[in-house]
Amino acid sequence: MQPTRSNTRRFSQPRRLGFAFNLRKAVFVLPNLFTLSSVFCGFYAILLAGDSPGPDELYRASLAIFFGVFFDMADGRVARLTRTQSDFGVQLDSLADQVTFGVAPGVVLYQWALRPFGLAGAAVACIYVCCGAMRLARFNVLASRAPGPMKYFIGVPIPTAATVLLSLVMFHQRTYAEPPHSTWSILALVLVVSYLMISNVRYRSFKDLKPSKLSLTILCALLVLFGTLSVLVKPTFALALFAWGYLTFGMLEEVIFYRRRRREESQRAAAPSVPTQPTQDKP
């Protein structure tokens, strides 16, 4: 029996699957996966810094948050490379930063040096978390009013604040592996860094830095210095030195150029605003 034309068409056509792969949606998910990986790092750090953690647990918790910094730096760049910037990604990034660089460091700092103060230590750790939340909220408001890449950050970015404080935790745990003795000084440092997040001190974002002979020379010199300190002393010491150096450099630059910046702000406020194209930036 010869097959009819209708039967031939039916058997020759491939069967369709129950779903269709959408490459555009898959690319859109990619930067969000980096953001959620940062959330996992913060959540894992909270688990490690649970009840009565030892030196190894505190070190690993701090290291997990540093991995979160890597994912936080990558998600924005991946979004720009794949042209998948969106308001959803911006809001998700802020929520992820609050978990990874706000709540998780607050728990680690409390377990490391603030726990002996009892309720006062918990309050100081909470102040850090709250200042981080206000820092992220202010950044979102400023970014919506003046979209575009920022030359300066107003206040210390929350990932930088977490790096500054947790670099001390990592250095102390790898050097002494015991509870810190000068807990009052650590409490004061946490309050200072918390204030700097909501302050008007400007910190360079280096997003306007273009490759040149001078910039490449400075970068190579910093890398050589970091490597030398890592070999001669400890990698955690080099990390702490660079983190606190960036924090100090911003404060010194603010003091030196205070008057000039206030003059520029008054001139900018008097000049008519020019609309710019919105771009995704990092808090």
N, C-alpha and C positions, 0 to 999 in steps of 0.2 A: 504494500500500500504506500503510494507516494504521499509525502507530507504536503499539505496545502500551503498556500502563501501565508495565511495568517499564522499557522503553526510555525513556519520557518522564521517569521519575524519575532514570534514570541520566544523561541529558543535561542535566536542569535543575539538578542539584546541582553547586555549584562544586567544583573540584578543590582539595584541601587541600595546602598547602605541606609541604615536608619538615621544617620547623622551625616552632616557635611562639614568638613574641616574648614574653618575660617581662619586664614592666615592673619588677617588684620586683627582679629580679636586675640589671637595667640600672642602677637607682638605687643598688643596693649597690656596683656597680663604680665609680660616679662619684667618691666620695672617695678610693678607691684609685688612680684615675688621677691625681689631684692629688699623691698621695704618690709615685707612680712618676715624675711630672714633676720632682719635687724630686731624685730619684735621677739622672735624666738631666742635670740642671744640675750636680750634683756630678761625674758622669762626664765631662761636657764640660769642666769646669774642670780635671780631672786631665789630659785630653788637651792642653789649652792650656798647662798648666804642665809640659810635657814636658822634654826635654833642652835646656838652655840657652835658656829663653824670654827674650824681650825685654820692655821696659816695657809695650808694648801688649798682649802676650799675658798678662802677669801682671795687668794691669788688667781685661782681659776675663774672665779666670778668676775674679777676685774678684767681678766683676759677675754672672757666672753663678751663683755661690754666693748672692749677694743675691737673685737671682730664686728660688733654692731656698728662701730664707726666706719669700718670698711664698707659694709653693705649700705650704710646711709650715704656715703660719698658716691657709691656706684649707681644707686637708683636714679638720681637726677641726670647723671651723664648718659645712662642707658636710655632714659626717656627722651633726651635731646637727640641722641644718635638715631633712634627709631622714630622720632617725631610723634611721640605718643604722650606729650604733656597734656594734662587735664586737671580740672579743678578737683576731681576725685582723688587724683594722685597727690596733689598738694595737701589736701586735708588728711589723707591717710598717712602721709609722711609726718605731719605734725603730731598726730596721735601716736605714731610709732616712736617718735623722738621722746614724747613724754614718758612712755613706758621704759624705753631702753636707756635714755640718758637723764631721766628724771626720777622715776620710782626706783629702778634697780640700783643706781648709785646711792640713793638715799638709804636703802636697806643695807647696802655694803658698808657705807660710812657709819651707820648706826651700830652695826655689829662689830666694826673694827675699833672705833675709838669713842663713840658717843654713848654707848650703852651704860657705862658707869655713872653717867649723869642722870639716869632714870628718865622721868617724864621730861625734864629739861632737854636731855639729849634727843629724845624723840621729837620734841618741838623744833629743835634746830634742824634735824633731818627733814622734818616736814616743811620748814621754811625754805630749804633748798628745793624741794619738790614744787612748792607753790611758786617760787620765783621762776623756776623753769617753765611752768605752765603760763605765767604771765609773759615771760619772754617770747614764747611761741605765739601767744595770742597777739601781742603787739607787733610781731613780725608779720603775721598774716594781715593785720590791718594796714600797716605801712606798705606792704607789697600790693595790696588792692588799690591803694590811693596813688601810688607811683610805681606802676609796673615797669619791669626792665631789670637788667643786671645791676646789682649794687656794688659800688666801689668800696664802701665801708659797711660793716655791721654796727648797728646801734646797740651797744651792750654785748657782752660776751655770748657767742652762740652756745646753746646748751650742750652740743657734743664736745665743744672745747672745754666748757666748765667741767664736764664729767671726766675728760682726759686729764685735766690739771689735777683734780683731786684723786682720781684713781691711780695716777702715776705714783703718788706718794704711798698708796696702799701696796702696790706691787713692789716698789723699792724696799719698803719696810719689811714686808713679808719674806722677800728673798734675802734680805740682809740680816735681820734679827730674828724673824720667826717667833715673835712673842708680842704680847699686847703693848701698845705704845705707852710711854711714861708721861710725855708732855701732852696730855689730852686737852688741856685748856688751850694750848696754841692751835691744836687741830680744830677745836670748836670755833676759835676765832677765824681761822682760814676758811672754814665752811661758810661762815657768815659773810666774810669779805667777798668770796666768789659768788655767793648768792646775790649779794647787792650788785655786783658788777654785771650780772645778767640783766637786771632791770634798770641799770644806770644809763646815762647818755654818753658814756665813754665809747669812742669809735675804735673799731678794730678792723684792720685791713682784711678784705676778702681775697685779695690777690687775683680776682677774676679779670681785672684789666691788665694783668701782667703779660707782656708779649715777649716771646723768645728773642733775646739779644745777647751780645757778647758779655755784657755786664751781668745780666740776670742769670745766665748759664754759669758764669764764673762763681757767683755767690751761691748758687744751688750746689755746685760741685764742692765748694768749700764747706758748706753745711753738712753735706753727706760725708765728707772725709772726717769732719769733726765728730759727727755722730758715730761713725764707725770706730774712730780712735778711742772715744770714751767708752764705747761698748766693749772693746777689747781690753783696755787698760783698767777700767773700773767695773761697770756692770751695764748691760743694755737697759735695765730699768732706771738706772741713774741718768743715762743719756736721755731717755724718754722724759723723765721728770724735769730735767734741766731745760729741754727744748720747750716743753709745755709751759712751764713757769716763765721762761724767757719771752714767749709770745704774749703771755698775760701782762708781764711787766712792760714790754715794749709798747703795748697799746696805751697803758697809763702814762708812760713818759711822753709819748707822742701827743696825747691829749693835753698834757700840761704845757708842752712847748708851743703847740699850735692852737692853744685855746682861743686867743683873741682873733686870729685870722679865720678860724672856722666860724666863730660867732658872726664875724663880718660877712662871710660868704652866705651864711644862713639868712641874715637880714636882707641881703641883696637878692637872694633866691626867692624869698617871700614877697618882695616888692615886684619882681619880674613876673610877666604873665606866664602861666603854665603852658607847656607844649605837650600834647598827647603823644604817648609812645605805645609801641606794640607790647602786649603782655607777654612775658616769658616766665618760665618756671624757675624759681630760685630756691636756695636752701636757707632754712632758719639758722 
